[in-house]
Amino acid sequence: MLRISNKIRFYCKIAAKSDLKSKLDFTQLRHPTKVPQQPEPNAFPDLDNNTDDDPIDSKTIQLLERLSLVDLDSEEALKTLKSSIQFANRIVDIPTENVPALYTVLEKQQLQLRNDSVTEGNCRQEILRNAKITDEDYFVSPPGNIPLEQQNE
Amino acid sequence: MRRHLQFGIKQVHSSYLDGRLSPHLVTEQAVKDALSLRTLNAFIRLTPELALLQAKESEERFQEKQPKSELDGIPIAVKDNFCTANVPTTCASRMLQDFVPPYNATVVSRLRQAGTVLLGKTNLDQFAMGAGTVDSIYGPTKNIWSEDLSKDKWRIAGGSSGGSASAVAAGLCYAAIGSDTGGSTRNPASYCGVVGLKPTYGLVSRHGLIPLVNSMDVPGIFARSVNDCVKVLNVIAGPDSKDSTTIRQPFRKLQLPEVDQINLRSISIGIPKEYHCLGLSPEVLATWTKIADILECAGAKVEQVSLPHTAASIFVYSILNQCEVASNMARYDGIEYGHRALDERSTEQLYATTRAEGFNQVVKTRILTGNFLLLRKNYQKYFEKALRVRRLIAEDFSKVFETNNQAVDILLTPTTLTEAPLFRDFSALSNRDQCAVQDFCTQPANMAGIPAVSIPVRLSQNGLPLSLQLMSKSLNEQLLLTVARWIEAQVSFECLESGQLQAAEQ
């Protein structure tokens, strides 16, 4: 058996090089190129300077925090949120009359269905193993039906 | 005498068969190399005991002349957003830092059935949200091609599957699994100088891949050659009863012709003009131009085509990504699995604190933005609108691939706009801008569900890989990879030639 050593890699490089075809010359072309040599004009001019129209008030932020159950905890995050919304605004003027929404690229194929019967299971211990707190065979949560406390009213 | 050991999986396999190499020895070496190149931070977790055990089993199979497949005994790495039974799967997040799945993702179990050796779990941007592998709680992954790996002078590996790309580029494993939602496999493949395949949506099962954007996610493959990539695809592709979104028709294993048997005369290559966008580097442009030229020299029909909605795609992608993220991330509440905060005031309070502690700023902002875009008053304006424009983008592709007399077979474009950026330049941008720039050429394929592959072509002035992307129509992997293989043979890019690797070997 051959000993694998780091030298093999080195050897392979030499081996690969010895029969290397002449390196391509990237400045020489034989045909008029079909690749555009100038950038296509940008159909979506940069709107980032246009930060005046504030799309989001503090009530909306509170709603988003409740829906998301994450906190918008800094000025930086708020700035990112606003700029992401502006980013999304770039497509609102594209004409899409009579264009149906594309929910899935597999829309032409039927979704696979299976019989409604148990095929696997008996893995309670394995499932519960990943919970931080369990009680007998139950997951445990603190009291429900209490609204989230929100600061910055 | 050692010529057969040029690192192709095929050659390793035949060396296993005739006993010149053994899976155990190769795996031992891979573990050793991975440890000596720890500075790359390609792995979140190495699994040496498991790998050596699997290698030993593989070795026994070879001794009995009964290997399970051509991949038997081949060390492979898997991105840490694929579930691996009894091996922690973290998504590089605090939320899943202690999560130990009780089951294997289908991709992982198929690789196991083929006898591969799992070397470890690779690094990524938290929950795969990024284009640099810089937003991981385990720290960023470095690119083996960096001129200098110290301080902040190193190059990013790209993302979000940067760990997998880096591991393959550094020769630590023969192939690796990543995921690709908007370019997360092709982008790091491009920067790290390896082959990166995003298969047709639905060709490879996503069961056990922790979801990011369900309507676009696909498992991706990294390898050092197109041939190796095909071998992995042949093992993992095909219908899966555990993923109802897999394509139901049986998968026919790909078999690529030898390079000298490839005839390009009947093949039509399209150059979509919109892919020359602002910010494309002159070196990438020259690479794109030259490869189009050599294809034409070889007899392929090369023509310029237009995909008019390309520029809109990045905005649509951003909207759909954030909306699906907002929905997908709702599952993390701290009760059943994952991080749980010490806050027992109320259920909602527990959820909120858990999520505040478990997610980074990028994840939180995408959730908040997604929920804004999905508000009742915004749903039509943004979400529905984005889905309509998505159809226009997908139709652009079907027009160029299917218009009767002018149909093209393959589209040739850049993968990334530049060589791998320096970490310090990249991290100065916001996550949104990082992705908006880096995903320009890659995310349209995810919108349309079509297959795409990034292949390395040459080195830049700075000695960094420059790559190009090929795309084709759905389920046309055979032709896509045949053309990729042909280009690969013309350019003779050497995946393992990086200076850092040579330094590590001395």
Interface residues (C-beta under 8 A of the other chain):
Chain A: M1 L2 R3 I4 N6 I8 R9 F10 Y11 C12 K13 A15 A16 K17 L20 K21 K23 L24 F26 T27 L29 R30 H31 T33 K34 V35 P36 Q37 Q38 P39 E40 N42 A43 F44 I56 T60 L63 L64 E65 L67 S68 L69 V70 D71 L72 D73 S74 E76 A77 T80 L81 S83 S84 I85 F87 A88 R90 I91 V92 I94 T96 V99 P100 A101 L102 Y103 T104 V105 L106 Q109 Q110 L111 Q112 L113 R114 C123 E126 I127 R129 N130 A131 K132 I133 F139 V140 S141 P142 P143 G144 I146 P147 L148 E149
Chain B: R2 R3 L5 Q6 F7 S15 G19 R20 L21 S22 L25 V26 Q29 D98 F99 V100 P102 G171 Y201 G202 S215 P239 S241 S244 T245 T246 I247 R248 I271 K273 E274 H276 C277 L278 L280 L285 A286 T287 W288 T289 K290 A292 D293 I294 E296 C297 V302 E303 Q304 H309 A311 A312 F315 V316 S318 I319 Q322 A326 D333 G334 I335 E336 Y337 G338 H339 R340 D343 E344 R345 S346 T347 E348 Q349 L350 Y351 A352 R355 A356 F359 Q361 K364 T365 I367 L368 T369 N371 F372 L373 L375 K381 Y382 E384 K385 A386 L387 R388 V389 R390 R391 L392 A394 S430 N431 R432 A436 A448 G449 R458 S474 Q490 V491 S492 E494 L496 E497 L501 E505
